[in-house]
C-alpha cells in the first residue's frame, strides 16, 4: 500500500489547532480579561513558529490583546518546574501509539 504525501500532510491551520488543543488540555495558565488562555497560546505559538516577536504577532491578529497584556500574564508564572512538567505531559500526550521509548513498536 502506498500513500500520497499530500494525504499525509496536515495544513498550517490544522497544525496550529492541534498544538492549541494539546496545550489547552495539558497546561494551565491563569488569565483574565480579554486575554484568555487559548489567545495567549495562539500568540506564543504563532510568534515562535514565525520567529517573530509577541508584539508583531499580536498586531497582525485581529481583536487580540497587546504584547504588554500577553507579557503581563507570562510574568505571573513563578513555578517553572510545574510548567516544565505540564509541557512534558503535553508532549507525551501526542506521542503516537506505535512509538515507545524512542523505538517503533508493532501495534
TIDOKOL-970268 format. One record per residue: residue number from 1; residue in one letter; y, x, z of N, C-alpha, C in turn. Coordinates in nm, 2 decimals, always signed. Example, Ala and Ser with C-alpha at 12.3 -4.5 7.8 and 13.67 -1.06 7.14 Angstrom:
<rs>
{k:1 | r:A | n_y:-0.57 | n_x:+1.32 | n_z:+0.78 | ca_y:-0.45 | ca_x:+1.23 | ca_z:+0.78 | c_y:-0.33 | c_x:+1.32 | c_z:+0.78} .
{k:2 | r:S | n_y:-0.22 | n_x:+1.28 | n_z:+0.71 | ca_y:-0.11 | ca_x:+1.37 | ca_z:+0.71 | c_y:+0.00 | c_x:+1.29 | c_z:+0.79} .
</rs>
This chain:
<rs>
{k:1 | r:X | n_y:-0.12 | n_x:+0.08 | n_z:+0.00 | ca_y:+0.00 | ca_x:+0.00 | ca_z:+0.00 | c_y:+0.12 | c_x:+0.09 | c_z:+0.00} .
{k:2 | r:X | n_y:+0.22 | n_x:+0.06 | n_z:-0.09 | ca_y:+0.34 | ca_x:+0.14 | ca_z:-0.09 | c_y:+0.46 | c_x:+0.05 | c_z:-0.05} .
{k:3 | r:X | n_y:+0.56 | n_x:+0.11 | n_z:+0.01 | ca_y:+0.68 | ca_x:+0.04 | ca_z:+0.05 | c_y:+0.80 | c_x:+0.09 | c_z:-0.02} .
{k:4 | r:X | n_y:+0.88 | n_x:+0.01 | n_z:-0.06 | ca_y:+1.01 | ca_x:+0.05 | ca_z:-0.12 | c_y:+1.11 | c_x:+0.09 | c_z:-0.01} .
{k:5 | r:X | n_y:+1.18 | n_x:+0.20 | n_z:-0.03 | ca_y:+1.27 | ca_x:+0.24 | ca_z:+0.07 | c_y:+1.38 | c_x:+0.14 | c_z:+0.09} .
{k:6 | r:X | n_y:+1.41 | n_x:+0.06 | n_z:-0.01 | ca_y:+1.51 | ca_x:-0.04 | ca_z:+0.00 | c_y:+1.47 | c_x:-0.15 | c_z:+0.11} .
{k:7 | r:X | n_y:+1.35 | n_x:-0.18 | n_z:+0.11 | ca_y:+1.30 | ca_x:-0.28 | ca_z:+0.21 | c_y:+1.29 | c_x:-0.23 | c_z:+0.35} .
{k:8 | r:X | n_y:+1.27 | n_x:-0.09 | n_z:+0.36 | ca_y:+1.26 | ca_x:-0.04 | ca_z:+0.49 | c_y:+1.39 | c_x:+0.00 | c_z:+0.56} .
{k:9 | r:X | n_y:+1.49 | n_x:+0.01 | n_z:+0.48 | ca_y:+1.63 | ca_x:+0.05 | ca_z:+0.53 | c_y:+1.69 | c_x:-0.08 | c_z:+0.59} .
{k:10 | r:X | n_y:+1.77 | n_x:-0.05 | n_z:+0.70 | ca_y:+1.85 | ca_x:-0.16 | ca_z:+0.75 | c_y:+2.00 | c_x:-0.13 | c_z:+0.73} .
{k:11 | r:X | n_y:+2.07 | n_x:-0.23 | n_z:+0.72 | ca_y:+2.21 | ca_x:-0.21 | ca_z:+0.69 | c_y:+2.29 | c_x:-0.16 | c_z:+0.81} .
{k:12 | r:X | n_y:+2.42 | n_x:-0.12 | n_z:+0.78 | ca_y:+2.50 | ca_x:-0.07 | ca_z:+0.89 | c_y:+2.53 | c_x:-0.18 | c_z:+0.99} .
{k:13 | r:X | n_y:+2.55 | n_x:-0.30 | n_z:+0.94 | ca_y:+2.57 | ca_x:-0.42 | ca_z:+1.03 | c_y:+2.45 | c_x:-0.45 | c_z:+1.12} .
{k:14 | r:X | n_y:+2.33 | n_x:-0.44 | n_z:+1.06 | ca_y:+2.20 | ca_x:-0.46 | ca_z:+1.13 | c_y:+2.18 | c_x:-0.36 | c_z:+1.24} .
{k:15 | r:X | n_y:+2.22 | n_x:-0.23 | n_z:+1.20 | ca_y:+2.20 | ca_x:-0.12 | ca_z:+1.29 | c_y:+2.30 | c_x:-0.14 | c_z:+1.41} .
{k:16 | r:X | n_y:+2.42 | n_x:-0.17 | n_z:+1.38 | ca_y:+2.52 | ca_x:-0.20 | ca_z:+1.49 | c_y:+2.48 | c_x:-0.31 | c_z:+1.58} .
{k:17 | r:X | n_y:+2.43 | n_x:-0.42 | n_z:+1.52 | ca_y:+2.38 | ca_x:-0.53 | ca_z:+1.60 | c_y:+2.27 | c_x:-0.50 | c_z:+1.69} .
{k:18 | r:X | n_y:+2.17 | n_x:-0.42 | n_z:+1.64 | ca_y:+2.06 | ca_x:-0.37 | ca_z:+1.72 | c_y:+2.10 | c_x:-0.28 | c_z:+1.83} .
{k:19 | r:X | n_y:+2.19 | n_x:-0.19 | n_z:+1.81 | ca_y:+2.24 | ca_x:-0.10 | ca_z:+1.91 | c_y:+2.32 | c_x:-0.18 | c_z:+2.02} .
{k:20 | r:X | n_y:+2.40 | n_x:-0.27 | n_z:+1.98 | ca_y:+2.48 | ca_x:-0.35 | ca_z:+2.08 | c_y:+2.38 | c_x:-0.44 | c_z:+2.16} .
{k:21 | r:X | n_y:+2.28 | n_x:-0.49 | n_z:+2.10 | ca_y:+2.18 | ca_x:-0.57 | ca_z:+2.17 | c_y:+2.11 | c_x:-0.49 | c_z:+2.27} .
{k:22 | r:X | n_y:+2.07 | n_x:-0.37 | n_z:+2.23 | ca_y:+2.00 | ca_x:-0.28 | ca_z:+2.32 | c_y:+2.08 | c_x:-0.24 | c_z:+2.44} .
{k:23 | r:X | n_y:+2.21 | n_x:-0.20 | n_z:+2.41 | ca_y:+2.30 | ca_x:-0.16 | ca_z:+2.52 | c_y:+2.32 | c_x:-0.28 | c_z:+2.62} .
{k:24 | r:X | n_y:+2.34 | n_x:-0.40 | n_z:+2.56 | ca_y:+2.37 | ca_x:-0.52 | ca_z:+2.65 | c_y:+2.25 | c_x:-0.55 | c_z:+2.74} .
{k:25 | r:X | n_y:+2.13 | n_x:-0.53 | n_z:+2.68 | ca_y:+2.01 | ca_x:-0.55 | ca_z:+2.76 | c_y:+1.98 | c_x:-0.45 | c_z:+2.87} .
{k:26 | r:X | n_y:+2.03 | n_x:-0.33 | n_z:+2.86 | ca_y:+2.00 | ca_x:-0.22 | ca_z:+2.95 | c_y:+2.11 | c_x:-0.16 | c_z:+3.03} .
{k:27 | r:X | n_y:+2.23 | n_x:-0.18 | n_z:+2.99 | ca_y:+2.35 | ca_x:-0.13 | ca_z:+3.06 | c_y:+2.43 | c_x:-0.23 | c_z:+3.12} .
{k:28 | r:X | n_y:+2.49 | n_x:-0.20 | n_z:+3.23 | ca_y:+2.58 | ca_x:-0.30 | ca_z:+3.30 | c_y:+2.71 | c_x:-0.22 | c_z:+3.33} .
{k:29 | r:X | n_y:+2.81 | n_x:-0.26 | n_z:+3.26 | ca_y:+2.95 | ca_x:-0.20 | ca_z:+3.29 | c_y:+3.04 | c_x:-0.32 | c_z:+3.32} .
{k:30 | r:X | n_y:+3.10 | n_x:-0.32 | n_z:+3.43 | ca_y:+3.18 | ca_x:-0.43 | ca_z:+3.47 | c_y:+3.31 | c_x:-0.43 | c_z:+3.39} .
{k:31 | r:X | n_y:+3.35 | n_x:-0.54 | n_z:+3.33 | ca_y:+3.47 | ca_x:-0.55 | ca_z:+3.26 | c_y:+3.54 | c_x:-0.68 | c_z:+3.30} .
{k:32 | r:X | n_y:+3.66 | n_x:-0.69 | n_z:+3.26 | ca_y:+3.74 | ca_x:-0.81 | ca_z:+3.29 | c_y:+3.84 | c_x:-0.84 | c_z:+3.18} .
{k:33 | r:X | n_y:+3.89 | n_x:-0.96 | n_z:+3.18 | ca_y:+3.99 | ca_x:-1.00 | ca_z:+3.08 | c_y:+3.94 | c_x:-1.00 | c_z:+2.94} .
{k:34 | r:X | n_y:+4.02 | n_x:-0.96 | n_z:+2.85 | ca_y:+3.98 | ca_x:-0.96 | ca_z:+2.70 | c_y:+3.88 | c_x:-0.86 | c_z:+2.67} .
{k:35 | r:X | n_y:+3.85 | n_x:-0.77 | n_z:+2.75 | ca_y:+3.76 | ca_x:-0.66 | ca_z:+2.72 | c_y:+3.62 | c_x:-0.70 | c_z:+2.78} .
{k:36 | r:X | n_y:+3.54 | n_x:-0.77 | n_z:+2.71 | ca_y:+3.40 | ca_x:-0.79 | ca_z:+2.76 | c_y:+3.31 | c_x:-0.68 | c_z:+2.73} .
{k:37 | r:X | n_y:+3.19 | n_x:-0.68 | n_z:+2.78 | ca_y:+3.10 | ca_x:-0.57 | ca_z:+2.77 | c_y:+3.06 | c_x:-0.54 | c_z:+2.62} .
{k:38 | r:X | n_y:+3.04 | n_x:-0.65 | n_z:+2.55 | ca_y:+3.00 | ca_x:-0.63 | ca_z:+2.41 | c_y:+3.11 | c_x:-0.56 | c_z:+2.33} .
{k:39 | r:X | n_y:+3.24 | n_x:-0.60 | n_z:+2.35 | ca_y:+3.35 | ca_x:-0.54 | ca_z:+2.28 | c_y:+3.36 | c_x:-0.40 | c_z:+2.32} .
{k:40 | r:X | n_y:+3.35 | n_x:-0.36 | n_z:+2.45 | ca_y:+3.35 | ca_x:-0.23 | ca_z:+2.49 | c_y:+3.25 | c_x:-0.14 | c_z:+2.42} .
{k:41 | r:X | n_y:+3.12 | n_x:-0.19 | n_z:+2.42 | ca_y:+3.02 | ca_x:-0.12 | ca_z:+2.35 | c_y:+3.04 | c_x:-0.11 | c_z:+2.20} .
{k:42 | r:X | n_y:+3.09 | n_x:-0.21 | n_z:+2.14 | ca_y:+3.12 | ca_x:-0.21 | ca_z:+1.99 | c_y:+3.22 | c_x:-0.10 | c_z:+1.96} .
{k:43 | r:X | n_y:+3.33 | n_x:-0.09 | n_z:+2.04 | ca_y:+3.43 | ca_x:+0.01 | ca_z:+2.01 | c_y:+3.37 | c_x:+0.15 | c_z:+2.03} .
{k:44 | r:X | n_y:+3.30 | n_x:+0.17 | n_z:+2.14 | ca_y:+3.24 | ca_x:+0.30 | ca_z:+2.17 | c_y:+3.14 | c_x:+0.34 | c_z:+2.06} .
{k:45 | r:X | n_y:+3.06 | n_x:+0.25 | n_z:+2.02 | ca_y:+2.96 | ca_x:+0.29 | ca_z:+1.92 | c_y:+3.02 | c_x:+0.31 | c_z:+1.78} .
{k:46 | r:X | n_y:+3.12 | n_x:+0.23 | n_z:+1.74 | ca_y:+3.19 | ca_x:+0.25 | ca_z:+1.61 | c_y:+3.26 | c_x:+0.38 | c_z:+1.62} .
{k:47 | r:X | n_y:+3.33 | n_x:+0.41 | n_z:+1.73 | ca_y:+3.41 | ca_x:+0.54 | ca_z:+1.73 | c_y:+3.32 | c_x:+0.66 | c_z:+1.72} .
{k:48 | r:X | n_y:+3.21 | n_x:+0.65 | n_z:+1.80 | ca_y:+3.11 | ca_x:+0.76 | ca_z:+1.80 | c_y:+3.05 | c_x:+0.78 | c_z:+1.66} .
{k:49 | r:X | n_y:+3.00 | n_x:+0.67 | n_z:+1.60 | ca_y:+2.93 | ca_x:+0.68 | ca_z:+1.47 | c_y:+3.03 | c_x:+0.72 | c_z:+1.36} .
{k:50 | r:X | n_y:+3.16 | n_x:+0.69 | n_z:+1.37 | ca_y:+3.25 | ca_x:+0.73 | ca_z:+1.27 | c_y:+3.33 | c_x:+0.86 | c_z:+1.30} .
{k:51 | r:X | n_y:+3.30 | n_x:+0.92 | n_z:+1.41 | ca_y:+3.37 | ca_x:+1.04 | ca_z:+1.45 | c_y:+3.52 | c_x:+1.02 | c_z:+1.47} .
{k:52 | r:X | n_y:+3.55 | n_x:+0.90 | n_z:+1.52 | ca_y:+3.69 | ca_x:+0.86 | ca_z:+1.54 | c_y:+3.73 | c_x:+0.84 | c_z:+1.68} .
{k:53 | r:X | n_y:+3.85 | n_x:+0.82 | n_z:+1.71 | ca_y:+3.90 | ca_x:+0.80 | ca_z:+1.85 | c_y:+3.88 | c_x:+0.65 | c_z:+1.89} .
{k:54 | r:X | n_y:+3.89 | n_x:+0.63 | n_z:+2.02 | ca_y:+3.88 | ca_x:+0.49 | ca_z:+2.07 | c_y:+4.01 | c_x:+0.42 | c_z:+2.02} .
{k:55 | r:X | n_y:+4.12 | n_x:+0.49 | n_z:+2.02 | ca_y:+4.25 | ca_x:+0.42 | ca_z:+1.98 | c_y:+4.24 | c_x:+0.38 | c_z:+1.83} .
{k:56 | r:X | n_y:+4.20 | n_x:+0.47 | n_z:+1.74 | ca_y:+4.20 | ca_x:+0.43 | ca_z:+1.60 | c_y:+4.09 | c_x:+0.33 | c_z:+1.57} .
{k:57 | r:X | n_y:+3.98 | n_x:+0.33 | n_z:+1.64 | ca_y:+3.88 | ca_x:+0.23 | ca_z:+1.62 | c_y:+3.93 | c_x:+0.09 | c_z:+1.67} .
{k:58 | r:X | n_y:+3.99 | n_x:+0.09 | n_z:+1.79 | ca_y:+4.05 | ca_x:-0.04 | ca_z:+1.84 | c_y:+4.15 | c_x:-0.09 | c_z:+1.74} .
{k:59 | r:X | n_y:+4.23 | n_x:-0.01 | n_z:+1.68 | ca_y:+4.34 | ca_x:-0.05 | ca_z:+1.59 | c_y:+4.28 | c_x:-0.11 | c_z:+1.46} .
{k:60 | r:X | n_y:+4.16 | n_x:-0.07 | n_z:+1.42 | ca_y:+4.10 | ca_x:-0.12 | ca_z:+1.29 | c_y:+4.03 | c_x:-0.25 | c_z:+1.31} .
{k:61 | r:X | n_y:+4.00 | n_x:-0.28 | n_z:+1.43 | ca_y:+3.93 | ca_x:-0.41 | ca_z:+1.46 | c_y:+4.03 | c_x:-0.52 | c_z:+1.50} .
{k:62 | r:X | n_y:+4.00 | n_x:-0.64 | n_z:+1.46 | ca_y:+4.09 | ca_x:-0.75 | ca_z:+1.50 | c_y:+4.06 | c_x:-0.81 | c_z:+1.64} .
{k:63 | r:X | n_y:+4.17 | n_x:-0.85 | n_z:+1.71 | ca_y:+4.15 | ca_x:-0.91 | ca_z:+1.84 | c_y:+4.07 | c_x:-0.83 | c_z:+1.93} .
{k:64 | r:X | n_y:+4.10 | n_x:-0.70 | n_z:+1.94 | ca_y:+4.03 | ca_x:-0.61 | ca_z:+2.02 | c_y:+4.13 | c_x:-0.55 | c_z:+2.12} .
{k:65 | r:X | n_y:+4.09 | n_x:-0.53 | n_z:+2.25 | ca_y:+4.18 | ca_x:-0.46 | ca_z:+2.34 | c_y:+4.22 | c_x:-0.32 | c_z:+2.30} .
{k:66 | r:X | n_y:+4.33 | n_x:-0.28 | n_z:+2.35 | ca_y:+4.38 | ca_x:-0.14 | ca_z:+2.32 | c_y:+4.29 | c_x:-0.03 | c_z:+2.37} .
{k:67 | r:X | n_y:+4.32 | n_x:+0.09 | n_z:+2.32 | ca_y:+4.25 | ca_x:+0.21 | ca_z:+2.36 | c_y:+4.26 | c_x:+0.23 | c_z:+2.51} .
{k:68 | r:X | n_y:+4.38 | n_x:+0.20 | n_z:+2.56 | ca_y:+4.41 | ca_x:+0.21 | ca_z:+2.70 | c_y:+4.33 | c_x:+0.12 | c_z:+2.79} .
{k:69 | r:X | n_y:+4.31 | n_x:-0.01 | n_z:+2.74 | ca_y:+4.23 | ca_x:-0.10 | ca_z:+2.81 | c_y:+4.08 | c_x:-0.06 | c_z:+2.81} .
{k:70 | r:X | n_y:+4.03 | n_x:+0.00 | n_z:+2.70 | ca_y:+3.90 | ca_x:+0.05 | ca_z:+2.70 | c_y:+3.88 | c_x:+0.16 | c_z:+2.80} .
{k:71 | r:X | n_y:+3.97 | n_x:+0.26 | n_z:+2.79 | ca_y:+3.97 | ca_x:+0.37 | ca_z:+2.88 | c_y:+3.98 | c_x:+0.33 | c_z:+3.03} .
{k:72 | r:X | n_y:+4.05 | n_x:+0.23 | n_z:+3.06 | ca_y:+4.06 | ca_x:+0.17 | ca_z:+3.20 | c_y:+3.92 | c_x:+0.14 | c_z:+3.25} .
{k:73 | r:X | n_y:+3.85 | n_x:+0.07 | n_z:+3.17 | ca_y:+3.71 | ca_x:+0.03 | ca_z:+3.21 | c_y:+3.62 | c_x:+0.15 | c_z:+3.22} .
{k:74 | r:X | n_y:+3.63 | n_x:+0.24 | n_z:+3.13 | ca_y:+3.55 | ca_x:+0.36 | ca_z:+3.13 | c_y:+3.58 | c_x:+0.44 | c_z:+3.26} .
{k:75 | r:X | n_y:+3.70 | n_x:+0.45 | n_z:+3.30 | ca_y:+3.74 | ca_x:+0.53 | ca_z:+3.41 | c_y:+3.69 | c_x:+0.47 | c_z:+3.54} .
{k:76 | r:X | n_y:+3.64 | n_x:+0.34 | n_z:+3.54 | ca_y:+3.59 | ca_x:+0.28 | ca_z:+3.66 | c_y:+3.44 | c_x:+0.32 | c_z:+3.69} .
{k:77 | r:X | n_y:+3.38 | n_x:+0.39 | n_z:+3.59 | ca_y:+3.24 | ca_x:+0.43 | ca_z:+3.60 | c_y:+3.24 | c_x:+0.56 | c_z:+3.70} .
{k:78 | r:X | n_y:+3.17 | n_x:+0.54 | n_z:+3.81 | ca_y:+3.16 | ca_x:+0.66 | ca_z:+3.90 | c_y:+3.02 | c_x:+0.71 | c_z:+3.92} .
{k:79 | r:X | n_y:+2.92 | n_x:+0.62 | n_z:+3.90 | ca_y:+2.78 | ca_x:+0.66 | ca_z:+3.92 | c_y:+2.72 | c_x:+0.70 | c_z:+3.79} .
{k:80 | r:X | n_y:+2.73 | n_x:+0.83 | n_z:+3.76 | ca_y:+2.69 | ca_x:+0.88 | ca_z:+3.63 | c_y:+2.53 | c_x:+0.89 | c_z:+3.62} .
{k:81 | r:X | n_y:+2.47 | n_x:+0.91 | n_z:+3.74 | ca_y:+2.33 | ca_x:+0.92 | ca_z:+3.74 | c_y:+2.27 | c_x:+0.79 | c_z:+3.71} .
{k:82 | r:X | n_y:+2.32 | n_x:+0.68 | n_z:+3.76 | ca_y:+2.28 | ca_x:+0.55 | ca_z:+3.73 | c_y:+2.30 | c_x:+0.51 | c_z:+3.59} .
{k:83 | r:X | n_y:+2.42 | n_x:+0.55 | n_z:+3.53 | ca_y:+2.45 | ca_x:+0.53 | ca_z:+3.39 | c_y:+2.35 | c_x:+0.60 | c_z:+3.30} .
{k:84 | r:X | n_y:+2.31 | n_x:+0.73 | n_z:+3.34 | ca_y:+2.22 | ca_x:+0.80 | ca_z:+3.26 | c_y:+2.08 | c_x:+0.74 | c_z:+3.27} .
{k:85 | r:X | n_y:+2.04 | n_x:+0.68 | n_z:+3.38 | ca_y:+1.91 | ca_x:+0.61 | ca_z:+3.40 | c_y:+1.91 | c_x:+0.49 | c_z:+3.31} .
{k:86 | r:X | n_y:+2.02 | n_x:+0.42 | n_z:+3.30 | ca_y:+2.03 | ca_x:+0.30 | ca_z:+3.22 | c_y:+2.02 | c_x:+0.33 | c_z:+3.07} .
{k:87 | r:X | n_y:+2.09 | n_x:+0.44 | n_z:+3.03 | ca_y:+2.09 | ca_x:+0.48 | ca_z:+2.89 | c_y:+1.95 | c_x:+0.53 | c_z:+2.85} .
{k:88 | r:X | n_y:+1.88 | n_x:+0.60 | n_z:+2.94 | ca_y:+1.74 | ca_x:+0.64 | ca_z:+2.91 | c_y:+1.65 | c_x:+0.52 | c_z:+2.90} .
{k:89 | r:X | n_y:+1.67 | n_x:+0.42 | n_z:+2.99 | ca_y:+1.59 | ca_x:+0.30 | ca_z:+2.98 | c_y:+1.62 | c_x:+0.23 | c_z:+2.84} .
{k:90 | r:X | n_y:+1.74 | n_x:+0.23 | n_z:+2.80 | ca_y:+1.78 | ca_x:+0.17 | ca_z:+2.67 | c_y:+1.70 | c_x:+0.24 | c_z:+2.56} .
{k:91 | r:X | n_y:+1.70 | n_x:+0.37 | n_z:+2.56 | ca_y:+1.63 | ca_x:+0.45 | ca_z:+2.46 | c_y:+1.48 | c_x:+0.42 | c_z:+2.46} .
{k:92 | r:X | n_y:+1.42 | n_x:+0.42 | n_z:+2.58 | ca_y:+1.28 | ca_x:+0.39 | ca_z:+2.59 | c_y:+1.24 | c_x:+0.25 | c_z:+2.54} .
{k:93 | r:X | n_y:+1.33 | n_x:+0.16 | n_z:+2.56 | ca_y:+1.30 | ca_x:+0.02 | ca_z:+2.52 | c_y:+1.29 | c_x:+0.00 | c_z:+2.37} .
{k:94 | r:X | n_y:+1.34 | n_x:+0.10 | n_z:+2.30 | ca_y:+1.33 | ca_x:+0.08 | ca_z:+2.15 | c_y:+1.23 | c_x:+0.18 | c_z:+2.08} .
{k:95 | r:X | n_y:+1.15 | n_x:+0.25 | n_z:+2.16 | ca_y:+1.05 | ca_x:+0.34 | ca_z:+2.10 | c_y:+0.94 | c_x:+0.26 | c_z:+2.04} .
{k:96 | r:X | n_y:+0.91 | n_x:+0.28 | n_z:+1.91 | ca_y:+0.81 | ca_x:+0.20 | ca_z:+1.85 | c_y:+0.68 | c_x:+0.21 | c_z:+1.92} .
{k:97 | r:X | n_y:+0.60 | n_x:+0.10 | n_z:+1.92 | ca_y:+0.47 | ca_x:+0.09 | ca_z:+1.99 | c_y:+0.38 | c_x:+0.20 | c_z:+1.95} .
{k:98 | r:X | n_y:+0.38 | n_x:+0.24 | n_z:+1.83 | ca_y:+0.29 | ca_x:+0.34 | ca_z:+1.78 | c_y:+0.32 | c_x:+0.49 | c_z:+1.82} .
{k:99 | r:X | n_y:+0.43 | n_x:+0.51 | n_z:+1.89 | ca_y:+0.47 | ca_x:+0.64 | ca_z:+1.94 | c_y:+0.46 | c_x:+0.65 | c_z:+2.09} .
{k:100 | r:X | n_y:+0.38 | n_x:+0.75 | n_z:+2.14 | ca_y:+0.37 | ca_x:+0.77 | ca_z:+2.28 | c_y:+0.37 | c_x:+0.91 | c_z:+2.31} .
{k:101 | r:X | n_y:+0.45 | n_x:+0.95 | n_z:+2.41 | ca_y:+0.46 | ca_x:+1.10 | ca_z:+2.44 | c_y:+0.49 | c_x:+1.19 | c_z:+2.32} .
{k:102 | r:X | n_y:+0.57 | n_x:+1.14 | n_z:+2.23 | ca_y:+0.61 | ca_x:+1.22 | ca_z:+2.12 | c_y:+0.50 | c_x:+1.23 | c_z:+2.01} .
{k:103 | r:X | n_y:+0.39 | n_x:+1.15 | n_z:+2.02 | ca_y:+0.29 | ca_x:+1.16 | ca_z:+1.92 | c_y:+0.26 | c_x:+1.02 | c_z:+1.87} .
{k:104 | r:X | n_y:+0.23 | n_x:+1.01 | n_z:+1.74 | ca_y:+0.19 | ca_x:+0.89 | ca_z:+1.67 | c_y:+0.05 | c_x:+0.85 | c_z:+1.71} .
{k:105 | r:X | n_y:+0.04 | n_x:+0.73 | n_z:+1.77 | ca_y:-0.10 | ca_x:+0.69 | ca_z:+1.81 | c_y:-0.13 | c_x:+0.56 | c_z:+1.73} .
{k:106 | r:X | n_y:-0.26 | n_x:+0.54 | n_z:+1.70 | ca_y:-0.30 | ca_x:+0.42 | ca_z:+1.62 | c_y:-0.28 | c_x:+0.30 | c_z:+1.71} .
{k:107 | r:X | n_y:-0.24 | n_x:+0.19 | n_z:+1.64 | ca_y:-0.22 | ca_x:+0.06 | ca_z:+1.71 | c_y:-0.31 | c_x:-0.04 | c_z:+1.65} .
</rs>
